[in-house]
Amino acid sequence: MDDLMNDGTIPLLVITAIALVVIWQAGAHWRAKTLASREAEYRALAGRALRVQEVAGDQLARITDQIAEFNNRMSVIEGILKDVE
């Protein structure tokens, strides 16, 4: 055992083990930050998609109302034309 301590094998193993743990933890931290960032981007994208969908729904409702009004006017015009004949 003294030979291992004297030639530096055990301290080298301890330092190597500590370095591996630090590298492992740094990688885990980096992965967690990347996932959190990606999740935030997805949330922002989903929010924008929801706003666009709401605008499209509002536009569709207005167009539907305009078509209904157009159909009513056409019915009135058809009635007038039938009366004229």
CNS distance restraints for C-alpha pairs under 8 A (distance, minus, plus):
assign (resid   1 and name CA) (resid   5 and name CA) 6.50 0.50 0.50
assign (resid   2 and name CA) (resid   6 and name CA) 5.98 0.50 0.50
assign (resid   3 and name CA) (resid   7 and name CA) 6.15 0.50 0.50
assign (resid   4 and name CA) (resid   8 and name CA) 6.18 0.50 0.50
assign (resid   4 and name CA) (resid   9 and name CA) 5.38 0.50 0.50
assign (resid   4 and name CA) (resid  10 and name CA) 6.15 0.50 0.50
assign (resid   5 and name CA) (resid   9 and name CA) 6.31 0.50 0.50
assign (resid   5 and name CA) (resid  10 and name CA) 5.92 0.50 0.50
assign (resid   5 and name CA) (resid  11 and name CA) 7.20 0.50 0.50
assign (resid   8 and name CA) (resid  12 and name CA) 6.01 0.50 0.50
assign (resid   9 and name CA) (resid  13 and name CA) 6.15 0.50 0.50
assign (resid  10 and name CA) (resid  14 and name CA) 6.18 0.50 0.50
assign (resid  11 and name CA) (resid  15 and name CA) 6.08 0.50 0.50
assign (resid  12 and name CA) (resid  16 and name CA) 5.98 0.50 0.50
assign (resid  13 and name CA) (resid  17 and name CA) 6.06 0.50 0.50
assign (resid  14 and name CA) (resid  18 and name CA) 6.16 0.50 0.50
assign (resid  15 and name CA) (resid  19 and name CA) 6.06 0.50 0.50
assign (resid  16 and name CA) (resid  20 and name CA) 6.13 0.50 0.50
assign (resid  17 and name CA) (resid  21 and name CA) 6.29 0.50 0.50
assign (resid  18 and name CA) (resid  22 and name CA) 6.22 0.50 0.50
assign (resid  19 and name CA) (resid  23 and name CA) 6.10 0.50 0.50
assign (resid  20 and name CA) (resid  24 and name CA) 5.99 0.50 0.50
assign (resid  21 and name CA) (resid  25 and name CA) 6.08 0.50 0.50
assign (resid  22 and name CA) (resid  26 and name CA) 6.07 0.50 0.50
assign (resid  23 and name CA) (resid  27 and name CA) 6.16 0.50 0.50
assign (resid  24 and name CA) (resid  28 and name CA) 6.27 0.50 0.50
assign (resid  25 and name CA) (resid  29 and name CA) 6.11 0.50 0.50
assign (resid  26 and name CA) (resid  30 and name CA) 6.12 0.50 0.50
assign (resid  27 and name CA) (resid  31 and name CA) 6.14 0.50 0.50
assign (resid  28 and name CA) (resid  32 and name CA) 6.17 0.50 0.50
assign (resid  29 and name CA) (resid  33 and name CA) 6.23 0.50 0.50
assign (resid  30 and name CA) (resid  34 and name CA) 6.15 0.50 0.50
assign (resid  31 and name CA) (resid  35 and name CA) 6.14 0.50 0.50
assign (resid  32 and name CA) (resid  36 and name CA) 6.11 0.50 0.50
assign (resid  33 and name CA) (resid  37 and name CA) 6.09 0.50 0.50
assign (resid  34 and name CA) (resid  38 and name CA) 6.12 0.50 0.50
assign (resid  35 and name CA) (resid  39 and name CA) 6.06 0.50 0.50
assign (resid  36 and name CA) (resid  40 and name CA) 6.21 0.50 0.50
assign (resid  37 and name CA) (resid  41 and name CA) 6.30 0.50 0.50
assign (resid  38 and name CA) (resid  42 and name CA) 6.24 0.50 0.50
assign (resid  39 and name CA) (resid  43 and name CA) 6.17 0.50 0.50
assign (resid  40 and name CA) (resid  44 and name CA) 6.22 0.50 0.50
assign (resid  41 and name CA) (resid  45 and name CA) 6.12 0.50 0.50
assign (resid  42 and name CA) (resid  46 and name CA) 6.04 0.50 0.50
assign (resid  43 and name CA) (resid  47 and name CA) 6.15 0.50 0.50
assign (resid  44 and name CA) (resid  48 and name CA) 6.26 0.50 0.50
assign (resid  45 and name CA) (resid  49 and name CA) 6.11 0.50 0.50
assign (resid  46 and name CA) (resid  50 and name CA) 6.11 0.50 0.50
assign (resid  47 and name CA) (resid  51 and name CA) 6.32 0.50 0.50
assign (resid  48 and name CA) (resid  52 and name CA) 6.21 0.50 0.50
assign (resid  49 and name CA) (resid  53 and name CA) 6.07 0.50 0.50
assign (resid  50 and name CA) (resid  54 and name CA) 6.17 0.50 0.50
assign (resid  51 and name CA) (resid  55 and name CA) 6.27 0.50 0.50
assign (resid  52 and name CA) (resid  56 and name CA) 6.12 0.50 0.50
assign (resid  53 and name CA) (resid  57 and name CA) 6.07 0.50 0.50
assign (resid  54 and name CA) (resid  58 and name CA) 6.22 0.50 0.50
assign (resid  55 and name CA) (resid  59 and name CA) 6.20 0.50 0.50
assign (resid  56 and name CA) (resid  60 and name CA) 6.06 0.50 0.50
assign (resid  57 and name CA) (resid  61 and name CA) 6.17 0.50 0.50
assign (resid  58 and name CA) (resid  62 and name CA) 6.32 0.50 0.50
assign (resid  59 and name CA) (resid  63 and name CA) 6.17 0.50 0.50
assign (resid  60 and name CA) (resid  64 and name CA) 6.03 0.50 0.50
assign (resid  61 and name CA) (resid  65 and name CA) 6.23 0.50 0.50
assign (resid  62 and name CA) (resid  66 and name CA) 6.20 0.50 0.50
assign (resid  63 and name CA) (resid  67 and name CA) 6.15 0.50 0.50
assign (resid  64 and name CA) (resid  68 and name CA) 6.18 0.50 0.50
assign (resid  65 and name CA) (resid  69 and name CA) 6.18 0.50 0.50
assign (resid  66 and name CA) (resid  70 and name CA) 6.07 0.50 0.50
assign (resid  67 and name CA) (resid  71 and name CA) 6.08 0.50 0.50
assign (resid  68 and name CA) (resid  72 and name CA) 6.25 0.50 0.50
assign (resid  69 and name CA) (resid  73 and name CA) 6.24 0.50 0.50
assign (resid  70 and name CA) (resid  74 and name CA) 6.11 0.50 0.50
assign (resid  71 and name CA) (resid  75 and name CA) 6.16 0.50 0.50
assign (resid  72 and name CA) (resid  76 and name CA) 6.36 0.50 0.50
assign (resid  73 and name CA) (resid  77 and name CA) 6.19 0.50 0.50
assign (resid  74 and name CA) (resid  78 and name CA) 6.02 0.50 0.50
assign (resid  75 and name CA) (resid  79 and name CA) 6.13 0.50 0.50
assign (resid  76 and name CA) (resid  80 and name CA) 6.25 0.50 0.50
assign (resid  77 and name CA) (resid  81 and name CA) 6.13 0.50 0.50
assign (resid  78 and name CA) (resid  82 and name CA) 6.14 0.50 0.50
assign (resid  79 and name CA) (resid  83 and name CA) 6.24 0.50 0.50
assign (resid  80 and name CA) (resid  84 and name CA) 6.23 0.50 0.50
assign (resid  81 and name CA) (resid  85 and name CA) 6.35 0.50 0.50
